[in-house]
Every structure is written in C-alpha cells, then in structure tokens.
Amino acid sequence: MGTPSEPGITSIPNLLSLSRLVATPPLCAAIAMGAWGPALALWAWVSITDWLDGALARAWKQTSALGRVLDPLADKVAVLGTLVCLIPAGMAGGYLAPWMVALLIGREFIVTGLRSEMERLGKPFGADAFGKVKMVAQVLAIWMALVLEWLGKDHRQAWMDLALAASVWIMLGAALVSGIHYGWQAYGKRGRTAP
C-alpha cells in the first residue's frame, strides 16, 4: 500500500503562497508611483496570506517539502521587493538606507541556501520561532512605512517617525539573530548526517 502523495502546487496553502509572488510586482509598481492606498491594500493581502497559508497547511495536514520552500520564498520576494522599492522614500524620510536592505538580502540568500541543503538531505527545515519573529518585525515595519507615507509629512507627528525608525532597527536585529540561529541549527542537523 503506497503512502499518500504530498500536496502539490494546486493545494490552497501553496496557491496562497503563490499569490504573494503575483502580488509583489503591482505592489512595487504602486510604491514607485507613490500610490500608497493601493500599496497598502496589496500589502494587506501579503500579510494575511503569509499567516493564512501556514495555518491552513497545518490545520488540513497539507504541509509538504514544496510548501516549506515556497512559503518562505514568497515571503522573501514580497518583503525584499517591497523594501527595495521603499528605499527612495526611506532615504528621504531618514528611516531606511540601502545598506540595511543589502544586509537583509544577504541574510535571506544564506538562509535559503541552508534550507535547500537541509531539504536535499531529507531534513525538514521550515521556519522556526526566530524566523517567525523576524517575519512579524518585517511585516510591521513595512506596515508602518506604508501608512506613514500614505499619511504624508503634513499629517504625521514626530513620534510616528521615531517609531518607524525604531521598527526598522528592530527588524534588522531580528533578521540577524534569526539568521545566526538558523546557521547554528543547520550546523547541528548537518553534523548528525555524518556517518
């Protein structure tokens, strides 16, 4: 008797992950055009589906190797694409510098490589608590940036700009801590594969 096959690309959780990839180009276009209302709506979809795909996959027992790769990949494309497009506004607002985004991109490449290697070795390597904290910090920082850009400089107060700058630094700290943790975790799992 064969084992049941893993959920494919057409499962609802994986389709939700794919939808984040589809939403990213119009989201970036909206930011580039300064259309902050549509950008907020698209970011709301990204944020909701980021939570929903994992929740449904666990509830419906549709977790899979594909989902463990597709979900974080969609997150990275949406988050990093949005941050790259926010650089001009962030530099003007004093809350986001190019080096910050470059650091996040480097971290994501390293973690993606570790995840791919672990999956190749047959060792599940999905997001853990540290990765989830990092993702929440990124989502909230982008929310704050989009909302404040939507409000415009004439309708926001100084404390809002300080809160936004703080959220960006928290986002960076969470990314670095979770990246170090993933590296340590992968090292431990890799060590256990040795004969």
Order of alpha helices (4+ residues) and beta strands (2+ residues): alpha-alpha-alpha-alpha-alpha-alpha
